[in-house]
Amino acid sequence: MKTLYPLIAVIILFATVSCNKKSEKREEESKNVSEKGVDELKITIDSSGIAAFYQAYPKLLKFQNDVLALYKKNKSTQLWLDNKGIVEFANTLFNKYKGLDQEGLEANFPYNEKISPIFEHTSENKLSQVDTDLMITNLYFYYVQKVSGIDEKTTKSLEWLLPRKKVNYQIFSDSIYNKSTISDDKKSKMFSQYYKLRDALHQYREIEKKGGWKTIEVGDDFKSLKKGDSALAVGQIRERLFITGELKEDNKSLVYDDVLAEGVKNYQSHNGNTVNGKISSEHIVEMNIPVSDRIKTIIANMERCRWIDPALEKGKEYIEINIPEFKLYLIRDNEIAFVSAVVVGKVMTQTVIFSGMMSNIVFSPYWNVPTSIINKEIKPGIAKDKNYLAKKNLEWNNGSVRQLPGKNNSLGLVKFLFPNSNNIYLHDTPAKSLFERENRAFSHGCVRVAKPRELAIELLKQDPTWTPERIDKAMHAGKESWYTLKKKVPVYIGYFTAWVDRDGNLNFYKDIYQKDESLIKLLTEE
């Protein structure tokens, strides 16, 4: 656990004197105690005592090296006990641990039956002073690990390659001592979406306490409902949308009226559906997902937010793409400057979750055909038709195959490069009809942009010589040309199946790559 070493100095600072703001007071108290002839409490906790502790409590063994280093720095003396008993910092830590549920985490410390009696006066602590101090220290390491999120090695195994947030242990220690959660008035501590999802979690847990929502019952032959229709299911849908806020009131009517149509449109816009006011069988299936499952989805995405560096959203200009949402956003000065629908990778050729720095825009690009496509499609095509290459506007190029620039080029009329080992980039496409679909996972991994011309115009505002007219000319030149951006633009490709938008609306998106279940399992296992 090398990543936990930075907190050693923090623990010493806070645990030995409770808090830097009270250090002088405690020193004075210690001086007074000594003058009265009462020795200051000193408990020796050395390597042998620590080794014995982990023999008795092996489920905490992963913290041993950090604990050894911590006590060594503190001259092999206790951290959490003084003449009066447990220091205030320790009590606050335990309260924080007990409140992990509010952060979407389970308080499942491996030796909960040992740690609780230390702080809960209803039962007697039977641990020695040495083991008491060590148990609290391990609780601290456990707590910091929990609120910091799953470790980077594990997130990489989950194919999450965005840069991980650097954990600031001083923040956590301050938060614990001041008896506050990671407070909303200091949101720089966490990616801001975390706090929005935490509020949504509390809202949905309240819904769950009230019984959630009832199953909407339709027959096996159900196809759709539209404005003007009348059915028992209409009343059930109305009640369902009222519970989650898409409808402001429930008039109990069984007729699909204008009020319900607007509520349905709200629902569709918050669930990645085509907004048309009509209810299909797929919508009924979605609405019938239990509130307990929606809560799990929120918790999984809160965990993803723990991995994001809050400095990301402080950038002056950057692009963010949420794969399950099929949307691209250009953010400038903390405002949405541009939005476009996108097509992402198929399940078998998933778009990678990572980041890069956009450096070039290529107009009228060639498409260098991947070897896999050459072997699977082009070579068999040539074998059947000697004119195959010409018909597809392809040509051999140094032993490989490329498609010539033009409106039928697979990359369209422009592409946007942010060099990376995954060979992923943004580009135009001649297959415009795909953007009209709800599920837009069709590519080989790259991201196709519905409005590439408009994106180029926005990005090139940093260079006024590139007018819309000049951009149009370059896109239709039929000859490849490269432009290097005067200032590189960060690109972040993420994966969030629950997201609170800037209007405060909670949105759910389909887990197209089936990533939520494995993450939820990791969060709930011991």
N, C-alpha and C positions, 0 to 999 in steps of 0.2 A: 504493500500500500504506500508506495513512495509518494503518491500524490497528496498524502495527508501530512507530510512533514512540515509544510508551512504553518500549520496551526500550533506547533509546539510552543513557540514564543508567545502566542496569543493566550494559550491555556495558562501558562505560567503567570502572565501578566494579570489575568482576571481571577484565576483560582486562588492564588496565594494572597491576593489583596482585595478580592471580591470585585473591585472595579477601579480603574485609574482615577475616577472622580472622587473615590472614597479612601484612596490609599493613605493620605495623610491622617485621616481620622482613625483608620485601623492601626497605623503605626503608633499613634498617640495612645490608643487603647492598650496596645501591647506593652507600651512603656509603663502605663499605669498599673497593668497587671504585674509586671516585673517588680515595680516599686512596692507592691503589696505583698510580695513574697511568693506569688503564684507563678510557676514556670509556664512559658508558652508551650502549647501542645506540639510535640514533635514525634512523629511516627516514622520509623525507618521502613522504607519500601525499596528493597534492592532487587537485583536480578534473580536471586534464589527465591524470594517471596513471589515475584512475578511468575517465575517458572512453575511454582507450585500452584498458583492461581489457575494457570491455563491447563494444568493437568486435571484440575477439578472442574473446569468449565471450558472444555475443548471447542464448543461451538463459537467461541469468541477468538479462536486462535489467529484468525487473519489480522487482528489488530495488535498482535504481540510486539512486533518490531517497533511500531509507532509508540506503543505504551512504554517500552523499554527506553527509547530515546527521550520520551517526555519526562520520565522520572529521573533519568540521568541528568537532564538539564536542570531539574529542580532539586539537585543534590540528594536524591533518593529519599525525599520526604513527601508526606501526604499533600494532596492538592485540594481536597474538599472538606476537610474536617478541621475544627479549631476547638478551643476550650468550651465553646457554647454549643457544639454539636455540628450539624451540617451547615455549611456556609450558604448564604442567600442564593448565590449563583447556581448551586446544585439544585436547590428547590425549583428555581426557575427553569432549569434544564429539564427536570422531570415533568413539569407542567407542559413544556414544549413538546416533549415526547408523547405525552398523553393526548395532545392536540393534533397529532399528525393526521388524524382522520379528516380534519378540516382542510388539509392540503392534498387530499386525495390519496393518502398513503396509509398503510396499515401499521399500527403500533405493535409490532410482533418481535420485540427484543427477545432473543433466544432464552433468557433467564428472567422472564417477567416476574415469576414467582419469587425471585430473590431480590429484584430491584424495588418492587412495590413496597415491601415492608420497611424499607429504609426511609420512605417518605410518608407512607400512609400510617397514621397513628392507630388505626384499628387493629393492626397486627404488629408483633414484635420482630425487630430485626435480629436475626440469630447469627449474622456474619460477624467475623472479627473486624477490628478497625481497619486492618490492612486490606482484607477482602472487600470491605465496604467501600473504601476509597478506590480500589481497583475496579469494582463493579460500576461505580459512577463514571470513572474515566472511560470504560468501555461503552457505557451508555452514550457518552458524548461523541465518541468516534462513530458509533452506530447512527446517532441522530444526524451528524454532519454528512455522513455518507448518504443517508436517506434523502435529505433535502437538497443534496447536490445532484441527485439523479444517478441513474445507472452508469457504471464506469465506462470510460471511452472504449476499452477493448470490447465490451459487450455491445455497445452501440454500433461499432464498426461491423460486428458479426451480424447485426440487424440491417446492414447495408446503408447506414446513416453516415455519410462522409462529409457533411457540413462541419466547419470548424467548431470544436467544443468550447463552451464558455470556460474561462479560467476561474476556478473557484477562489473566492476571496473569503478566507476563514475569519478574518477580522469582522466582516459583516455579520456572519452567523453568531459570533461571540457577542457582538454589540446587541444583536437582536435578542439573544437569550437573556443577557443581563438586564436589558431594559424592559423585560417582561412584555414584549410585543412580538407579533408575528412579523414576517417579512412585510413591513407595513406599506400601505398604499401611498403614503406621502414620500416614499423613497423608492419609487419604482425602478430606478436604475439598477437596483439589486438583481432584478430578474427581467427577462423579456416581457414586455408589457402585456402580451397576449395571455401570459400565465394568470395574471390577476383577473382578467376578463373571464377566463374559463373557470377560475375558482369561484367567482360570483355565480356563474351558470351552474356549477356543481351544487352550490347551496340551494339555488332555485329548484333544480330537479330533485334534490333530496327532499325538499318540502313537498313537491308534487308526489313523490313516492310515499311519504308519510301519510298523505291524504288518500292513498289508495291507487295512485297512478291514473291510468285511463283504461276504459273498457275496450274490449276487442270489437272492432267494427265487423259486423256479420253480413256477408254477402254470399250468394249462391255460387256454385262451381261454374255456372254459365254466365257469371257477371262479366260485363265488358267495360262499361263506362257510365258515368253520370255527367250531365251537363245542365246548364241553367234552364229552369222550367220543369225539370223532372221531379217526381215525387216518390219517396221511398222511405222505409224505416231507417235505412242506412244513412240517409241525409241527416236525420237528427243525431245519429251517432257520430257522424263526421263533424257536425257542428259542435257537439260537446267536446270532441277530441281537440279541435282547433282552438276552442275557448280556453282549455286547460293550459295549452302551451303558448297562448298569447297571439296567435294569428288572427283570432276574432276577439273583439273587445267586449262583445256581449253574446249571450246564447238565448235567442228568442224561442227556442224549442220547436221551431217550424220544421215540418217534414218536406217542405217544398224548397227546391234548390233555387234560392232567390239571389238578387244582386249582392246582398250582404255576404252570403256564403261564398259567392263567386270571388269576391275580393279577398276573403279569408283564404280560399284555396290558392289564389295567386300568390299571396304572402307566403303560404306554406311552400309552394313550388319554388319560389325564389330563394327560400332558406334551405332547400334540400337538393340543390343542383338539378332541378327538373326544368323542362321547358315550361315557360309561364304562359298558359293558355286558358286557365280557369276550368278545364275539364278534368274529371277524376277517372283514372284508369285503374285496372286491377293492380298494377305495380305500385300505384300510390297507396292503395289500401294495405298492401303488404308492408310498405314502409311505415304507415301510420300505426300499424299494429305491432311494431317493434316495441317490446316492453320498456318502461322507463328505467328499469334496472340495467338493461343493456345500453341504453343511451348514457347512463351514468358512467358505465365502464368506458365508453368511448371518450367521454369528457376527461376522465382520469388518465387514459392513455395519452391524450394530446397535451394534458398538463405536464406529463413526464417529458414529452418531446420539447416542450417549452423550457424545461430545466436545462436542456443541452444547448440552447441558443444564447450566444453572447448578446447582452442587451445593447452593446455598442453598435451592433449591426444596424439598428433602426435610427441611429444618430447620424448615419451617412447623409451627405447632401443630396446624392443621387444614386439610386440603385434599382435593379430589377429583381422582383421576386415572383416565383412561379410555384403555385401549389398544385401538385400533380393530381390529386383526387378532384380538385375544383375545376381543372381544365382551364385555368385562367392565368394570364400574365399581367402584372402590375408594374408600371414605372413610377417609382416614388421620387419626388423631388421636393426638397425642403419640408419633409414630413407630410406632404400632401400627395394624393393620387393624381399624377399628371396624365396618365394614359392607361387604358385597360384593353386587353384583347383576349378573345377566346384562343385556346391552343389545342393542338392534338399532341398527345404524349405516347410513349412506348406501349406496345402490347404487353400482356402478361409474360409472354415468352421472351420479349426483348424490352425489358423495363427501362424507363428513363431513370438514370442514377440520381440519388439524392446527394448533391454536392454543391460546391460554389466555384466560381472562377471570375476572372477579370476580362470583360469584353474589351477588345483592343482594335478589332477591324470590322469593317462592313465591306462585303464583296458584292458588287453589282454585276448582273448578268453572269452568274457563276457557272463554271463547269460542275458536273457532279461526278466525282471519282467513285466508281461503282465498287462496293466492298467485294472482297474475294469470295465470300460466302454466296453472294448473289450471282457472281460470275459463274461459279461452279454449279449452282442449283438451277439457274434460270437461263443465263446468256449462252453458255456452251451448249446446252441441249437445244436452245433456239437456233443457234448457228448450224447445228448438225441437221436440223430439219429444213432450214431455209438459209441459203447462202447470202441472201440480201437482208438478213435479220438485223444486222447492225445499222444499216442505212435507214431501214424502216423505223427503227427506234431512236434515230438521231444519235447513234453511238459511234465511237471510233476507238481504235486501239491507240494506246499512248504509253510507250516504253514498257511494253509487256502487260499492261493493265488495260482497263476499259474506262472511258469517261463519256458522259453525255454532253453534247454541245449546248451552249447557252441558248435560251429562248423560252417562250411562254410555256412550252410543254416539258421543259426541264423539270426533273423531280424535285429540285430545290427552288423552283419558281424563278423569280427575277432578282432575288437578293437573299443573302445569308449574313448572319451576325456571329462572329467568331470570338470565343473566349477560350484560348488554348487549354486543353486538359487531356489527361491520359485516357479518358473514356471516349474521346472522339465524338463528343456531343456538342451541338451548336443549335442556334435558332435559324429558321429559314422559312421562306415563302413556299407555296405548293400550288400546283395546278388543280389539285383535288379539293376544290372549295366546298363541295357538298358535305364533306365530313364535319365541317364546323356547325352544321345545323343539327347534329345528333347530340343526344344527352350524354352518352358515353363516348368519349373521344380518345380511346386508347387504341391507336391503329398504326403507329409508326414503328420503325426499327430501333427507336431509342432517342433520336433527336426530337426537338420540339418544333412543331410547325405552327406558324403564327398566322392568325386570320387576317390581321391588318398590318402586314409588313411595311408597306409604304408609309403609313402613319407612324409606325415605330421609328423608321429611318428618319423621318422629318423631326420627330421629337429628339432623338439622339443627336442629330446634327445641328440643333439649335446652338450648340457650343461653337459652331463654325458658321457664321452668317453668310459665308460665300456659297454654302450649299443650300440654295433655295429649293422649294418644292419642284420647280421646273427643271432644275439641274438634276435633281434626284430622279425624276421621271425619265429624263433623257438617258441617264446612266443605267437605269433598270431595263430599258428597252433597246440598249445599244447593240445587243447581240455579240458583244465582245467583253470578256471578263476584265473588270478593273477593281482595284483595291483602294480602300480609304482607311487610313490609320486615325483613330479617334485622338483628339488633342488631349483628352483626359479619359483614362480607362474607367469603365463603369462596372461595379460589382454586380454579379448575377448569382442569386441564391435560388436553388431548386429544392423545395421542401416537400414534406408529406404530412398533411394535417387533415384528418377526417372530421374534426370539429373545430370551428373557428368563429370567433365573435367579430363581426365586421365593425366598421367605424360608426355605424348608426346604432350599435349596441345589440344587434340581432344575432342570436346564436344560429349558426349554419351547420348542418350535417352533410357530409359527402360520402359516397359509396367507397368502401375500402377495396379499391380495384386490384391492389396487389396483395390483399389479405395479410396486412402487416399488424393489425391491431391485436389479434388473438394472442400471438406469441409475446407481444409486449405486455399485455394484461397478465398473462401467466407469470412473467418475470416479476411483475410488481406485487403479485399476491403470494408467491412462494416464500417459504421461510428462508 
